[in-house]
Amino acid sequence: MGSPEPRATGAGGRLVALAHSGQRDALLTDPEAVVRDAARERSRLLDPAATEAELPEADCHHRSLLPVHYAVSRTVAEACLADGWDLWSLAHNRRTPAEVVARFARHPDPRVRERVAGRAGLDPLLLEELAEDPGDAVRTRVRLRPLPRTWAERQVIDRVVGRTAEDIGPVAEMTVEPDVRRYSRCAVSTHPLLRRVAATCAGLPREPARRLADDPDPRVRCLLAYSHPLAPAGAVLDAFIAAPRQRPHLLTLPRLPAPVRGTSSTTRTRTCAGWPPQPTRSCPST
């Protein structure tokens, strides 16, 4: 794990709020006193009253972070509603009081209602109401994952929705991942967004991975190329052509055809574009 100080500021810090209870308990009972102390300090932000006391009045990074991840009191939520402040964050936060979530579901901003529609633990009647929402993005979030749903499932959808494959790139493993069987079910979904979710899973079994390698959605194939060890060489090469910003990562993959990995950047670009190689130029004679 390294020295206690990085663990105290990292694992003992944000993960206290973001990790599941078993991981939080492990940090709170860590053999290193500095980790335990940092974990106790941050865990108080799971107390709505502590968050209310620490919430800055001025708009700043710290204020925007607290309503996303930490427990909020009814007083804080009501103040934000009155001011129209931090609403997207509060609609996203799993610890926002249920009665406030219900009000967010009827908020005029469709981005706020979309956040509510993606929540786990949502009241079924509220979900039915959102299924008839005038906003297409809101209805889509309802259709993507029926109840019951987990917060980890919400998070893997959040990673891909509204973003291009090049923007997403290879995804890091989450603190709490959905069961791989969930990803396998996503791989056979009729909805392309869920197939894109499946394509981000490096541990996806062989058969669903092969299915996604032939998916009609190029974004699915591209995400598979970034993440899965069984992605075919052709899919990796297609991703290399389509996503210039991801080429540094793709060049590290053994599945990228060797002629592409072993040439200069200029030659790779011309080859991928289907252009003929540049002619060899000799030095002029003097």
BELJO-V141561 format. One record per pair of residues at least 12 apart in sequence whose C-alpha atoms are under 6 Angstrom apart, sorted by sequence separation. I is the first residue (numbers start at 0). J is the second residue. D is the distance in whole Angstrom. If there is no record, write none. Layout:
BEGIN
i=I j=J d=D
i=I j=J d=D
END
This chain:
BEGIN
i=185 j=197 d=5
i=182 j=197 d=5
i=221 j=238 d=5
i=235 j=255 d=6
i=67 j=88 d=5
i=186 j=207 d=6
i=66 j=88 d=6
i=67 j=89 d=6
i=232 j=254 d=5
i=11 j=34 d=6
i=47 j=70 d=5
i=66 j=89 d=5
i=91 j=114 d=6
i=117 j=140 d=6
i=199 j=222 d=6
i=232 j=255 d=6
i=45 j=69 d=6
i=46 j=70 d=6
i=47 j=71 d=5
i=68 j=92 d=6
i=70 j=94 d=5
i=71 j=95 d=6
i=87 j=111 d=5
i=90 j=114 d=6
i=113 j=137 d=4
i=116 j=140 d=6
i=195 j=219 d=5
i=198 j=222 d=6
i=44 j=69 d=6
i=45 j=70 d=5
i=47 j=72 d=5
i=67 j=92 d=5
i=90 j=115 d=6
i=116 j=141 d=6
i=151 j=176 d=6
i=198 j=223 d=5
i=201 j=226 d=5
i=11 j=37 d=5
i=12 j=38 d=6
i=151 j=177 d=6
i=201 j=227 d=5
i=7 j=34 d=4
i=11 j=38 d=4
i=15 j=42 d=6
i=199 j=226 d=6
i=12 j=41 d=6
i=119 j=148 d=5
i=7 j=37 d=5
i=119 j=149 d=5
i=119 j=150 d=5
i=240 j=271 d=6
i=164 j=218 d=6
i=169 j=225 d=5
i=169 j=226 d=6
i=165 j=242 d=5
END
